[in-house]
Amino acid sequence: MSFQLITISLIVLFAVLLIIISGMIRYIPNDRLGVLEKLWSFNGSIKNGLIALRGEAGFQPEVVRGGFHFFMPFQYRLHAVPLVTVPQGQIGYVYARDGQPLPPSQTLAANDNGVDFQDVRAFLQAGGQKGPQRKILREGTYAINLANFVVLTKERRYAISMEKSDAQLFEEMGHIIQSRSGFEPIVIKDADDCIGIVTVHDGPSLPQGEIIAPAVGNDPMRPATFHNNFQEPEKFLHAAGFRGRQYQVLVDGSYYLNRLFATVELVKKTIIEVGTVGVVVSYTMPAGLAPTSASKRSEPTTCQVEPLASTICISCSRVALRISLGKASSMRRRPVCGLTESQIALRACAYSGSICQYPATRSKAATAVRCRQISSLPLRRCQTSSACRPPPCKYRHAGSW
């Protein structure tokens, strides 16, 4: 009887050891998940990539959650990993280790197909790209397959054990994000009197000659392109947004921006005291477009007289006439270019920011000369002047001619 008991005990012990060693039964705690690595398969090994989508040997796209699970003996290795947790008020960044390669002109991987990082199979079958992703993770807990995705948060890095070179890559990536304060949202308070200047690091480059990217995707009635202050990179790019410094700025509020996609520089607001005016100098305007009513009031006109010089020539008589008619403010938009038939010298006298230029010698009949605007205004023909040399200018005008 004792011999049979010993035999049964040995058989049970052997069966238990076999189950443990073969991995037939595995238990996963509810606060963790299991990443499956198939050790052998009748379908062979994967030919390309990292994740086996057709049942080959290698990392599997599906994960197992908490509880007991039964597997084929000696076929699977189970990697128990923690759930990804992004704390309240922070941002998580995702890096894909498998997928389509990025083209040379693209900085971050596109996520324009409703990507869910918790479904690796759907991500890869939809053409997901490898590398740092444009989409970020907000607060919450996620069951993410860490064989394909690496998640960076402020507190830790979520990933399956990797090579030393990979660990160094993600450590450098974390330092870049941390240097841009990228793990927290951008908060602009009204008490700070600041605005945010945005620089986008992904998308098509600006056309030749442009330095500021135009504002796009600002209409909430068009949800396909409304990027909500650069918080949705895919919609910004669908709205034909450009990389580079943006014309649109951020005002008071909180913004969850991917700092690998866009960085923000906070600058103080310009305060104009009562009784003073502010002069704005614009360095950009779409070429070839007619100015708006706002630009007509603010943009000075530069008239180029060929072949002598680039100038705006306004005679004192013209100044006096327009001031007497109450039209002094419109002179800056309607320059009069006087030029004699001979190549005469032009002399300028400046009074309180005004420039009055007049012929230095007496002249007879003058020839009309075309003056070309350096700005985007349409061409005008210069009026001719046959008057004698006028007296020095005595009218003061605060505008810019």
Secondary structure, DSSP 8 states (H G I E B T S, - for coil): -HHHHHHHHHHHHHHHHHHHHHTSEEEE-TTEEEEEEE---TT-B-SSSSB-SSS-BEEEEEEE-SEEEE--TTTEEEEEEE-EEE-TT--EEEEESSSB---TT-SSB---S---TT-HHHHHHTT-BSEEEEEEE-SEEE---TTTEEEE-SS-EE-----HHHHHHHHHHHHHHHHTTTTS-EEE-GGGTEEEEEEE-SSS---TT--SB------TT-TTT--TTTT-HHHHHHTT--SEEEEEEE-SEEE---TTTEEEEEEE-----TT-----------TT----HHHHHH----EEETTTEE-----HHHHHHHHHTT-GGGGGGS------SS---EEEEEETTEEEEEESS---S----EEEESSSS--EE-----------------S--
